[in-house]
Amino acid sequence: MKINFINYNEKLKVKDGLFSSLSHLLELDLSHNNIEEINEELFLGLSNLKTLKLSNNKLIVIKANLFHHLKRLVHLHLDNN
């Protein structure tokens, strides 16, 4: 799978394991969603993800293990949080 854009959604609820069946996903754009907190289980199953965009949310604290499962992650966008 190429790219998944879920942005500009003010009511987005990010639940743990939401993307667990998308192992072929390469890019995920969750920018502009007013996300305040993310648990590390959210990214379980995204074994091929190379780009993750979390820009323009309301993230204040990012847990040390948050991206632990994303072994192929190359590009991480966290600006404007």
N, C-alpha and C positions, 0 to 999 in steps of 0.2 A: 504494500500500500504506500502511496506517495505522501500525501500531506493531509493533515486534519486541522481545520481551523474552527475553533470554538471561541471566538472573540467578540467583544462588544456585547456581552450578555450580562446584564447587571444582576440577574437572578440565578446565575449558574451555581449549582450545588456540586461541589467536587467531593465525591464519596470514594473511600478506599476501594481499590480494585476496579474503578470505573473503566479503565483501559486494558484490563487483564487479557482480553481476547484479541488484542491488536498487536501481536508480536511482530508483524511485518511493517508497522508504522515507522516511517523515517523522520518525519517532522510533525511536531505538535505545537500549535499556536493557541495559548490560553491567555493572551494579552488582553487588556482592557476589560476585565471581568470583576473587578473589585474583590478579588480573592484575598483574604486576610491570613489564612493559615492553610498549610498543606502537610498532610502526614505522609511518611515515606511509602506506605502501602499503596498510595494513589498510582505510583508508577510501576507497580509490579506487572510483569508481562511485556513491558516495552523494551525487549531485549535488543532490538535493532535501531532504536531511536538515536538519531544523530544530532537533531536540532530541537531545542525546547525553548519556546518563547513565553516568558512570564512577565513581560514588561507591562508597566502601567496598571499595576494592581495595588493592593494595600498590604503587601507583605512587609512585616517588620522584623520578624525572627525567622531564620531559616535553620532548621535542625541539621546537625552535622551529618547525619546519615541520609538526608533527603534524596540525594542523587546516587546513592550506593548501588542500586540495581541497574543503573543506566551505564553499562560497561562501554558502550560505543558512542556515548555522548561526546560531541566535538564542539558544538556551539550552544551556549547558554546565554539567554538574554534576560537580565534582571533589572534593567534600567527603569527609573521613575517609579520606585516603590517606596 
